[in-house]
């Protein structure tokens, strides 16, 4: 199995989300927390490589900036 290229850092997304999540978010045009906040957790979870762990990390990063996920 080929290894996943590590594209981190991606914008201001936390590195802790993992390299697959970072890559896939970037491929979907999401490179900053402000862009994450424009999506619901359900929408983000539908992106390959973005799982509950990445959502929790992104949620904490959003909260630290006074932001949150879009309501579904």
C-alpha positions as CSV (number, residue, x, y, z in Angstrom):
1,X,0.0,0.0,0.0
2,X,1.5,3.4,-0.9
3,X,2.1,5.8,1.9
4,X,0.0,8.9,2.2
5,X,1.9,12.0,1.2
6,X,2.2,14.5,4.1
7,X,1.0,17.9,2.9
8,X,0.9,19.4,6.3
9,X,0.8,22.2,7.3
10,X,-2.3,23.1,5.4
11,X,-3.3,26.7,6.0
12,X,-4.1,27.1,9.7
13,X,-5.6,23.6,10.2
14,X,-4.1,21.8,13.2
15,X,-1.5,19.2,12.3
16,X,-3.0,16.8,14.8
17,X,-5.9,16.0,12.4
18,X,-3.5,13.7,10.6
19,X,-2.0,13.7,7.1
20,X,-4.9,11.9,5.3
21,X,-7.5,14.3,6.7
22,X,-5.3,17.3,6.0
23,X,-4.8,16.2,2.4
24,X,-8.4,15.4,1.7
25,X,-9.7,18.6,3.3
26,X,-7.2,20.5,1.1
27,X,-8.3,18.6,-2.0
28,X,-11.9,19.7,-1.1
29,X,-10.8,23.4,-0.9
30,X,-10.8,23.5,2.9
31,X,-7.5,24.9,4.1
32,X,-8.5,27.3,6.9
33,X,-10.6,27.0,10.1
34,X,-12.9,29.7,8.8
35,X,-13.7,27.4,5.9
36,X,-14.2,24.4,8.2
37,X,-16.8,26.6,10.1
38,X,-18.8,26.8,6.9
39,X,-19.5,23.1,7.0
40,X,-21.5,20.8,9.3
41,X,-19.8,17.9,11.0
42,X,-21.9,15.5,8.8
43,X,-20.5,17.2,5.6
44,X,-17.0,16.9,6.8
45,X,-17.4,13.3,7.9
46,X,-18.5,12.5,4.4
47,X,-15.0,13.5,3.2
48,X,-12.7,10.4,2.9
49,X,-10.1,10.4,5.6
50,X,-12.0,12.8,7.9
51,X,-13.2,10.8,10.9
52,X,-14.4,11.4,14.5
53,X,-10.9,12.1,15.8
54,X,-10.3,14.8,13.2
55,X,-13.7,16.3,13.9
56,X,-13.0,16.5,17.6
57,X,-9.6,18.2,17.0
58,X,-11.2,20.6,14.5
59,X,-14.0,21.4,16.9
60,X,-11.5,22.3,19.7
61,X,-9.5,24.5,17.3
62,X,-12.7,26.2,16.1
63,X,-13.9,26.8,19.7
64,X,-10.5,28.3,20.6
65,X,-11.2,30.9,17.9
66,X,-14.8,31.5,18.9
67,X,-16.1,29.5,15.9
68,X,-18.1,26.4,15.5
69,X,-19.4,24.0,12.9
70,X,-22.3,25.0,10.6
71,X,-25.5,23.6,11.9
72,X,-26.8,20.7,9.8
